[in-house]
Amino acid sequence: MNITFSKMSGNGNDFIVIDNRDGKYISLYNKNFIEKVCARGLSVGADGVIFIEKSDTVDFKWQFFNSDGSVAEMCGNGARCAARYAFIENIAGKSMAFETLAGIIKAEIMENNEVKTMLTSPHSLELDKKITACGKKYNIHSVNTGVPHAVLVCDNIAETDVFSLGRDIRYNKDFAVNGTNVNFIEVTGENSLKIRTYERGVEGETLACGTGCAASAIVAIKKGLVKGPVHLLTYGGKTLTVYYDDNTVYLQGEGRRIYTAELKEEAYNY
């Protein structure tokens, strides 16, 4: 079976997007397929797979899978890519809404390939939580911006061991049962941060994480470290902007279509 798809990128997070509004690709909703097509060097390679489905209430619905085959409730960068894909393919207009497991996401297509999305309301904010990771004590903050995030303020994130520390915090007993994404931030200005993220489901550092940027901006504002809107320089070298007011969060950044092609059977049957 040849499968038409688009490769999309949102600030360094890349995704395979497949139109499944007719339901013919339901059989692909499995760990084996997702892991294989997301494998870099062996197949297309991606941080996740997005299936676009029909919705009875809004413009469309998505099914989102991390590269390890796990289902994610929400992904900020993926949301922008899905929105721009839907606009390009005439599935939705410039202003749209779509269903995710985290709730209804609203999006607006901007200029220069950028998309502004209104995320679901953040919840479960907890500041100054003491935990032990990699044998040391840390003061950490957490909030759910569609998926759970932990935020650690650092003096120099370039010298931070994101993989080891991120992995230990991700599986820390304080964040059981489902674990957490882990963000490391450095304040660089009155309304700017640098950020690096260890992503649950990818199980490593990614070039950007949209919901992680939202979580980090919220924590930094609540801690009085920055003022909004907050511009976050991601590990991939691109900037995401977070607007936060009255528990409403908007995330703006790129959603580029890199190419459209066909997945051959050899891409996922090996």
Short mmCIF file of the C-alpha atoms (twelve columns), coordinates in Angstrom:
data_MODEL
# 
_entry.id   MODEL 
# 
loop_
_atom_site.group_PDB 
_atom_site.id 
_atom_site.type_symbol 
_atom_site.label_atom_id 
_atom_site.label_alt_id 
_atom_site.label_comp_id 
_atom_site.label_asym_id 
_atom_site.label_seq_id 
_atom_site.Cartn_x 
_atom_site.Cartn_y 
_atom_site.Cartn_z 
_atom_site.pdbx_PDB_model_num 
ATOM 1   C CA . MET A 1   0.000   0.000  0.000  1 
ATOM 2   C CA . ASN A 2   1.467   3.362  -1.061 1 
ATOM 3   C CA . ILE A 3   0.618   6.081  1.460  1 
ATOM 4   C CA . THR A 4   0.610   9.768  0.489  1 
ATOM 5   C CA . PHE A 5   1.992   11.977 3.252  1 
ATOM 6   C CA . SER A 6   3.464   15.396 3.941  1 
ATOM 7   C CA . LYS A 7   6.615   16.035 5.943  1 
ATOM 8   C CA . MET A 8   6.062   19.063 8.173  1 
ATOM 9   C CA . SER A 9   8.378   20.962 10.494 1 
ATOM 10  C CA . GLY A 10  7.545   23.239 13.404 1 
ATOM 11  C CA . ASN A 11  10.647  24.928 14.826 1 
ATOM 12  C CA . GLY A 12  12.706  21.766 14.434 1 
ATOM 13  C CA . ASN A 13  10.031  19.279 15.509 1 
ATOM 14  C CA . ASP A 14  9.238   17.228 12.416 1 
ATOM 15  C CA . PHE A 15  6.146   15.189 11.664 1 
ATOM 16  C CA . ILE A 16  4.673   12.811 9.108  1 
ATOM 17  C CA . VAL A 17  1.129   14.016 8.360  1 
ATOM 18  C CA . ILE A 18  -1.362  11.646 6.718  1 
ATOM 19  C CA . ASP A 19  -4.894  12.489 5.582  1 
ATOM 20  C CA . ASN A 20  -7.124  9.736  6.949  1 
ATOM 21  C CA . ARG A 21  -10.515 11.434 6.649  1 
ATOM 22  C CA . ASP A 22  -11.841 8.448  4.717  1 
ATOM 23  C CA . GLY A 23  -10.611 6.025  7.415  1 
ATOM 24  C CA . LYS A 24  -8.604  3.795  5.089  1 
ATOM 25  C CA . TYR A 25  -5.416  4.031  7.179  1 
ATOM 26  C CA . ILE A 26  -6.827  2.935  10.542 1 
ATOM 27  C CA . SER A 27  -4.685  -0.206 10.339 1 
ATOM 28  C CA . LEU A 28  -1.588  2.013  10.593 1 
ATOM 29  C CA . TYR A 29  -2.491  3.141  14.117 1 
ATOM 30  C CA . ASN A 30  -0.025  0.771  15.712 1 
ATOM 31  C CA . LYS A 31  3.348   0.890  17.431 1 
ATOM 32  C CA . ASN A 32  5.170   -1.118 14.756 1 
ATOM 33  C CA . PHE A 33  4.253   1.204  11.885 1 
ATOM 34  C CA . ILE A 34  4.887   4.403  13.861 1 
ATOM 35  C CA . GLU A 35  8.293   3.337  15.164 1 
ATOM 36  C CA . LYS A 36  9.464   2.186  11.754 1 
ATOM 37  C CA . VAL A 37  8.475   5.245  9.694  1 
ATOM 38  C CA . CYS A 38  9.859   7.565  12.398 1 
ATOM 39  C CA . ALA A 39  13.262  5.822  12.443 1 
ATOM 40  C CA . ARG A 40  15.891  8.226  11.152 1 
ATOM 41  C CA . GLY A 41  18.315  6.717  8.670  1 
ATOM 42  C CA . LEU A 42  16.050  3.724  8.058  1 
ATOM 43  C CA . SER A 43  12.845  5.412  6.926  1 
ATOM 44  C CA . VAL A 44  11.374  8.922  6.642  1 
ATOM 45  C CA . GLY A 45  12.372  9.873  10.171 1 
ATOM 46  C CA . ALA A 46  10.205  12.086 12.399 1 
ATOM 47  C CA . ASP A 47  9.369   13.044 15.960 1 
ATOM 48  C CA . GLY A 48  5.806   11.872 15.468 1 
ATOM 49  C CA . VAL A 49  2.966   10.918 13.119 1 
ATOM 50  C CA . ILE A 50  -0.249  12.903 12.739 1 
ATOM 51  C CA . PHE A 51  -3.384  11.409 11.179 1 
ATOM 52  C CA . ILE A 52  -6.055  13.902 10.092 1 
ATOM 53  C CA . GLU A 53  -9.595  12.600 10.624 1 
ATOM 54  C CA . LYS A 54  -13.127 13.840 10.064 1 
ATOM 55  C CA . SER A 55  -14.889 15.640 12.902 1 
ATOM 56  C CA . ASP A 56  -18.612 16.042 13.439 1 
ATOM 57  C CA . THR A 57  -18.196 19.248 15.437 1 
ATOM 58  C CA . VAL A 58  -15.164 21.234 14.201 1 
ATOM 59  C CA . ASP A 59  -12.962 21.399 11.089 1 
ATOM 60  C CA . PHE A 60  -11.130 18.147 11.721 1 
ATOM 61  C CA . LYS A 61  -9.783  15.775 14.353 1 
ATOM 62  C CA . TRP A 62  -6.275  14.413 14.780 1 
ATOM 63  C CA . GLN A 63  -4.676  11.280 16.112 1 
ATOM 64  C CA . PHE A 64  -1.148  12.001 17.309 1 
ATOM 65  C CA . PHE A 65  1.571   9.424  17.932 1 
ATOM 66  C CA . ASN A 66  5.047   9.997  19.369 1 
ATOM 67  C CA . SER A 67  7.947   8.357  17.547 1 
ATOM 68  C CA . ASP A 68  7.936   5.455  20.039 1 
ATOM 69  C CA . GLY A 69  4.336   4.638  19.116 1 
ATOM 70  C CA . SER A 70  2.772   6.105  22.252 1 
ATOM 71  C CA . VAL A 71  -0.287  8.343  22.010 1 
ATOM 72  C CA . ALA A 72  0.117   11.978 23.098 1 
ATOM 73  C CA . GLU A 73  -2.757  14.147 24.255 1 
ATOM 74  C CA . MET A 74  -1.266  17.272 22.724 1 
ATOM 75  C CA . CYS A 75  1.785   18.667 20.897 1 
ATOM 76  C CA . GLY A 76  2.170   22.406 20.343 1 
ATOM 77  C CA . ASN A 77  4.499   22.209 17.353 1 
ATOM 78  C CA . GLY A 78  2.469   19.366 15.882 1 
ATOM 79  C CA . ALA A 79  -0.701  21.417 16.282 1 
ATOM 80  C CA . ARG A 80  0.703   24.235 14.159 1 
ATOM 81  C CA . CYS A 81  1.862   21.764 11.510 1 
ATOM 82  C CA . ALA A 82  -1.539  20.063 11.442 1 
ATOM 83  C CA . ALA A 83  -3.269  23.429 11.128 1 
ATOM 84  C CA . ARG A 84  -1.112  24.603 8.236  1 
ATOM 85  C CA . TYR A 85  -1.502  21.234 6.503  1 
ATOM 86  C CA . ALA A 86  -5.283  21.522 6.840  1 
ATOM 87  C CA . PHE A 87  -5.183  25.031 5.365  1 
ATOM 88  C CA . ILE A 88  -2.958  24.030 2.441  1 
ATOM 89  C CA . GLU A 89  -5.170  21.017 1.666  1 
ATOM 90  C CA . ASN A 90  -8.397  23.079 1.897  1 
ATOM 91  C CA . ILE A 91  -9.600  21.076 4.889  1 
ATOM 92  C CA . ALA A 92  -10.025 24.302 6.873  1 
ATOM 93  C CA . GLY A 93  -9.869  28.070 6.396  1 
ATOM 94  C CA . LYS A 94  -7.413  30.531 7.903  1 
ATOM 95  C CA . SER A 95  -9.232  30.346 11.244 1 
ATOM 96  C CA . MET A 96  -9.996  26.822 12.385 1 
ATOM 97  C CA . ALA A 97  -10.600 24.485 15.296 1 
ATOM 98  C CA . PHE A 98  -9.728  20.827 15.672 1 
ATOM 99  C CA . GLU A 99  -10.139 18.020 18.180 1 
ATOM 100 C CA . THR A 100 -7.300  16.558 20.251 1 
ATOM 101 C CA . LEU A 101 -7.311  14.325 23.301 1 
ATOM 102 C CA . ALA A 102 -6.472  17.439 25.340 1 
ATOM 103 C CA . GLY A 103 -9.536  19.283 24.017 1 
ATOM 104 C CA . ILE A 104 -10.447 21.646 21.181 1 
ATOM 105 C CA . ILE A 105 -7.508  23.592 19.729 1 
ATOM 106 C CA . LYS A 106 -8.105  26.850 17.856 1 
ATOM 107 C CA . ALA A 107 -5.613  28.015 15.241 1 
ATOM 108 C CA . GLU A 108 -5.068  30.929 12.903 1 
ATOM 109 C CA . ILE A 109 -2.837  30.960 9.822  1 
ATOM 110 C CA . MET A 110 -0.488  33.961 9.887  1 
ATOM 111 C CA . GLU A 111 2.056   35.309 7.383  1 
ATOM 112 C CA . ASN A 112 5.450   33.758 6.573  1 
ATOM 113 C CA . ASN A 113 4.345   30.150 7.230  1 
ATOM 114 C CA . GLU A 114 3.531   30.962 10.861 1 
ATOM 115 C CA . VAL A 115 0.550   29.664 12.804 1 
ATOM 116 C CA . LYS A 116 -0.909  30.976 16.063 1 
ATOM 117 C CA . THR A 117 -2.707  28.405 18.191 1 
ATOM 118 C CA . MET A 118 -4.775  28.800 21.332 1 
ATOM 119 C CA . LEU A 119 -3.860  25.886 23.557 1 
ATOM 120 C CA . THR A 120 -6.112  24.273 26.129 1 
ATOM 121 C CA . SER A 121 -6.170  26.002 29.514 1 
ATOM 122 C CA . PRO A 122 -3.098  25.123 31.597 1 
ATOM 123 C CA . HIS A 123 -3.678  23.406 34.921 1 
ATOM 124 C CA . SER A 124 -1.953  21.694 37.841 1 
ATOM 125 C CA . LEU A 125 0.620   24.468 38.305 1 
ATOM 126 C CA . GLU A 126 3.040   23.698 41.112 1 
ATOM 127 C CA . LEU A 127 6.000   25.945 41.894 1 
ATOM 128 C CA . ASP A 128 9.149   25.247 43.898 1 
ATOM 129 C CA . LYS A 129 8.824   21.519 44.245 1 
ATOM 130 C CA . LYS A 130 11.858  19.823 45.792 1 
ATOM 131 C CA . ILE A 131 13.012  16.626 44.092 1 
ATOM 132 C CA . THR A 132 16.165  14.531 43.897 1 
ATOM 133 C CA . ALA A 133 17.555  13.619 40.472 1 
ATOM 134 C CA . CYS A 134 20.960  12.220 39.454 1 
ATOM 135 C CA . GLY A 135 21.919  12.250 43.121 1 
ATOM 136 C CA . LYS A 136 21.320  16.000 43.623 1 
ATOM 137 C CA . LYS A 137 18.466  18.095 44.986 1 
ATOM 138 C CA . TYR A 138 16.647  20.420 42.594 1 
ATOM 139 C CA . ASN A 139 13.988  23.096 42.882 1 
ATOM 140 C CA . ILE A 140 11.561  22.303 40.063 1 
ATOM 141 C CA . HIS A 141 8.246   23.619 38.779 1 
ATOM 142 C CA . SER A 142 5.491   21.811 36.912 1 
ATOM 143 C CA . VAL A 143 2.355   22.575 34.905 1 
ATOM 144 C CA . ASN A 144 0.144   20.758 32.411 1 
ATOM 145 C CA . THR A 145 -0.259  22.565 29.073 1 
ATOM 146 C CA . GLY A 146 -2.059  19.715 27.348 1 
ATOM 147 C CA . VAL A 147 0.614   17.272 28.496 1 
ATOM 148 C CA . PRO A 148 2.621   17.344 31.762 1 
ATOM 149 C CA . HIS A 149 5.786   19.417 31.921 1 
ATOM 150 C CA . ALA A 150 8.491   19.994 34.506 1 
ATOM 151 C CA . VAL A 151 10.579  23.177 34.303 1 
ATOM 152 C CA . LEU A 152 14.050  23.692 35.737 1 
ATOM 153 C CA . VAL A 153 15.676  27.150 35.747 1 
ATOM 154 C CA . CYS A 154 19.394  26.974 34.901 1 
ATOM 155 C CA . ASP A 155 22.279  29.446 34.850 1 
ATOM 156 C CA . ASN A 156 23.717  27.993 31.645 1 
ATOM 157 C CA . ILE A 157 21.670  25.450 29.682 1 
ATOM 158 C CA . ALA A 158 24.494  24.965 27.175 1 
ATOM 159 C CA . GLU A 159 26.420  23.148 29.890 1 
ATOM 160 C CA . THR A 160 23.416  21.211 31.228 1 
ATOM 161 C CA . ASP A 161 23.303  17.438 30.703 1 
ATOM 162 C CA . VAL A 162 19.794  17.511 29.268 1 
ATOM 163 C CA . PHE A 163 19.675  13.827 28.404 1 
ATOM 164 C CA . SER A 164 20.798  12.354 31.748 1 
ATOM 165 C CA . LEU A 165 19.046  14.840 34.017 1 
ATOM 166 C CA . GLY A 166 15.974  15.032 31.807 1 
ATOM 167 C CA . ARG A 167 15.616  11.266 31.707 1 
ATOM 168 C CA . ASP A 168 15.968  10.942 35.484 1 
ATOM 169 C CA . ILE A 169 13.349  13.625 36.133 1 
ATOM 170 C CA . ARG A 170 11.078  12.193 33.420 1 
ATOM 171 C CA . TYR A 171 10.907  8.878  35.315 1 
ATOM 172 C CA . ASN A 172 11.093  10.419 38.799 1 
ATOM 173 C CA . LYS A 173 8.641   8.952  41.304 1 
ATOM 174 C CA . ASP A 174 7.265   12.452 41.906 1 
ATOM 175 C CA . PHE A 175 5.876   12.421 38.356 1 
ATOM 176 C CA . ALA A 176 4.512   8.881  38.284 1 
ATOM 177 C CA . VAL A 177 2.510   7.213  36.787 1 
ATOM 178 C CA . ASN A 178 2.823   8.692  33.312 1 
ATOM 179 C CA . GLY A 179 6.052   10.637 33.727 1 
ATOM 180 C CA . THR A 180 6.677   14.142 32.455 1 
ATOM 181 C CA . ASN A 181 8.421   16.167 29.781 1 
ATOM 182 C CA . VAL A 182 11.346  18.151 31.170 1 
ATOM 183 C CA . ASN A 183 12.313  21.697 30.162 1 
ATOM 184 C CA . PHE A 184 15.528  23.520 31.016 1 
ATOM 185 C CA . ILE A 185 15.361  27.314 30.726 1 
ATOM 186 C CA . GLU A 186 17.813  30.190 30.980 1 
ATOM 187 C CA . VAL A 187 16.648  33.798 31.321 1 
ATOM 188 C CA . THR A 188 18.253  35.960 28.616 1 
ATOM 189 C CA . GLY A 189 16.193  39.159 28.798 1 
ATOM 190 C CA . GLU A 190 13.114  40.908 30.149 1 
ATOM 191 C CA . ASN A 191 10.853  38.828 27.920 1 
ATOM 192 C CA . SER A 192 13.173  36.172 26.513 1 
ATOM 193 C CA . LEU A 193 14.371  32.692 27.413 1 
ATOM 194 C CA . LYS A 194 16.564  29.966 26.012 1 
ATOM 195 C CA . ILE A 195 15.069  26.496 26.281 1 
ATOM 196 C CA . ARG A 196 16.069  22.872 25.834 1 
ATOM 197 C CA . THR A 197 13.602  20.007 26.259 1 
ATOM 198 C CA . TYR A 198 13.737  16.290 27.018 1 
ATOM 199 C CA . GLU A 199 10.531  14.901 25.518 1 
ATOM 200 C CA . ARG A 200 8.589   11.987 26.884 1 
ATOM 201 C CA . GLY A 201 7.689   9.616  24.045 1 
ATOM 202 C CA . VAL A 202 10.685  10.668 21.984 1 
ATOM 203 C CA . GLU A 203 12.895  9.758  24.995 1 
ATOM 204 C CA . GLY A 204 15.546  12.278 24.196 1 
ATOM 205 C CA . GLU A 205 16.176  15.932 23.488 1 
ATOM 206 C CA . THR A 206 14.246  17.478 20.608 1 
ATOM 207 C CA . LEU A 207 14.978  20.682 18.711 1 
ATOM 208 C CA . ALA A 208 11.788  22.276 20.035 1 
ATOM 209 C CA . CYS A 209 8.667   21.525 22.078 1 
ATOM 210 C CA . GLY A 210 5.646   23.804 21.758 1 
ATOM 211 C CA . THR A 211 3.780   22.793 24.901 1 
ATOM 212 C CA . GLY A 212 7.131   22.863 26.712 1 
ATOM 213 C CA . CYS A 213 7.678   26.454 25.603 1 
ATOM 214 C CA . ALA A 214 4.189   27.318 26.857 1 
ATOM 215 C CA . ALA A 215 4.840   25.622 30.203 1 
ATOM 216 C CA . SER A 216 8.217   27.322 30.584 1 
ATOM 217 C CA . ALA A 217 6.831   30.764 29.758 1 
ATOM 218 C CA . ILE A 218 4.013   30.329 32.280 1 
ATOM 219 C CA . VAL A 219 6.438   29.278 35.019 1 
ATOM 220 C CA . ALA A 220 8.861   32.105 34.216 1 
ATOM 221 C CA . ILE A 221 6.047   34.684 34.311 1 
ATOM 222 C CA . LYS A 222 4.642   33.284 37.561 1 
ATOM 223 C CA . LYS A 223 8.122   33.370 39.106 1 
ATOM 224 C CA . GLY A 224 8.614   36.979 38.019 1 
ATOM 225 C CA . LEU A 225 11.584  36.080 35.813 1 
ATOM 226 C CA . VAL A 226 10.145  37.528 32.583 1 
ATOM 227 C CA . LYS A 227 7.209   39.511 31.249 1 
ATOM 228 C CA . GLY A 228 4.982   38.468 28.390 1 
ATOM 229 C CA . PRO A 229 4.842   37.922 25.528 1 
ATOM 230 C CA . VAL A 230 7.758   35.557 25.988 1 
ATOM 231 C CA . HIS A 231 10.141  34.754 23.136 1 
ATOM 232 C CA . LEU A 232 11.834  31.375 23.552 1 
ATOM 233 C CA . LEU A 233 14.935  30.465 21.585 1 
ATOM 234 C CA . THR A 234 14.762  26.719 21.053 1 
ATOM 235 C CA . TYR A 235 17.615  24.245 20.696 1 
ATOM 236 C CA . GLY A 236 16.971  24.148 16.951 1 
ATOM 237 C CA . GLY A 237 17.824  27.854 16.699 1 
ATOM 238 C CA . LYS A 238 14.307  29.119 16.014 1 
ATOM 239 C CA . THR A 239 12.056  31.213 18.228 1 
ATOM 240 C CA . LEU A 240 8.573   30.469 19.550 1 
ATOM 241 C CA . THR A 241 6.412   33.190 21.075 1 
ATOM 242 C CA . VAL A 242 4.044   32.510 23.973 1 
ATOM 243 C CA . TYR A 243 1.204   34.856 24.938 1 
ATOM 244 C CA . TYR A 244 -0.245  34.210 28.387 1 
ATOM 245 C CA . ASP A 245 -3.029  36.134 30.106 1 
ATOM 246 C CA . ASP A 246 -5.892  35.167 32.408 1 
ATOM 247 C CA . ASN A 247 -4.991  31.464 32.065 1 
ATOM 248 C CA . THR A 248 -5.282  31.663 28.272 1 
ATOM 249 C CA . VAL A 249 -2.243  30.566 26.254 1 
ATOM 250 C CA . TYR A 250 -1.392  31.308 22.635 1 
ATOM 251 C CA . LEU A 251 1.630   29.802 20.894 1 
ATOM 252 C CA . GLN A 252 3.003   31.275 17.663 1 
ATOM 253 C CA . GLY A 253 5.691   29.896 15.384 1 
ATOM 254 C CA . GLU A 254 6.374   28.270 12.056 1 
ATOM 255 C CA . GLY A 255 4.584   25.314 10.507 1 
ATOM 256 C CA . ARG A 256 6.388   24.501 7.265  1 
ATOM 257 C CA . ARG A 257 5.584   21.832 4.694  1 
ATOM 258 C CA . ILE A 258 8.927   20.356 3.632  1 
ATOM 259 C CA . TYR A 259 7.670   17.948 0.993  1 
ATOM 260 C CA . THR A 260 4.844   15.652 -0.090 1 
ATOM 261 C CA . ALA A 261 5.619   12.091 -1.145 1 
ATOM 262 C CA . GLU A 262 4.499   8.457  -0.987 1 
ATOM 263 C CA . LEU A 263 5.477   5.940  1.660  1 
ATOM 264 C CA . LYS A 264 6.344   2.678  -0.062 1 
ATOM 265 C CA . GLU A 265 5.949   -0.615 1.771  1 
ATOM 266 C CA . GLU A 266 9.708   -0.822 2.240  1 
ATOM 267 C CA . ALA A 267 9.508   2.302  4.417  1 
ATOM 268 C CA . TYR A 268 7.588   0.479  7.137  1 
ATOM 269 C CA . ASN A 269 7.949   -3.244 6.394  1 
ATOM 270 C CA . TYR A 270 11.550  -4.067 7.241  1 
# 
